[in-house]
Amino acid sequence: MKQINNQIKAIIGLGNPTDKHYYQRHNIGFRILDRLADIYSGVWQEKNEQISTTITINDQKIILIKPTTFMNNSGRVIPALAKQGIKAENILVVHDELELPFGAVKLKTGGSHKGHNGLRSIIGAYGPDFMRVRCGIGRPANKEAVPDYVLQPFCEPEAAVDALIDQATNLILGLL
């Protein structure tokens, strides 16, 4: 698996821009990329509907990308990656996952969006064949509550959220 994963050239964290959204469940992808940038001294720059930085992990340059287009239009960062020769198999998308209990972190390649609009946008631009780090945020009992639920802050203690971020970060680092 490690040989395949050395093809990762870009990691896209899904979330919504602005400080207002930062601590919401939907923004766990942004928070994980911020952790990676902190560890590897990345300096964020805003350009072309994204905030990005390039870090080096094990002599491999990796672009970290946080789309500034809001979740539903996350796929608009894909043309800029395609111009750099980065294909679907070269990206890793980090996102919140309703289908996993809070704190669970799973790696997956391909598949559907399962109603996640950020994934829907990426799939619409690049197809489904990319790797994903799915970060469990749990699911509300009432299906109609999902849109509000993902836009609320975590109700779990911040230490538990930090543990989720650490677990996802360690999974990513283990791939590279």
Secondary structure, DSSP 8 states (H G I E B T S, - for coil): -HHHHTT--EEEE----SGGGTTBGGGHHHHHHHHHHHHTT---EEETTEEEEEEEETTEEEEEEEESS-GGGGGGGHHHHHHTT--GGGEEEEEEETTS-TT-EEEEES---TT-HHHHHHHHHH-S-SEEEEEE----SSGGGHHHHHTSB-SS-HHHHHHHHHHHHHHHHHH-
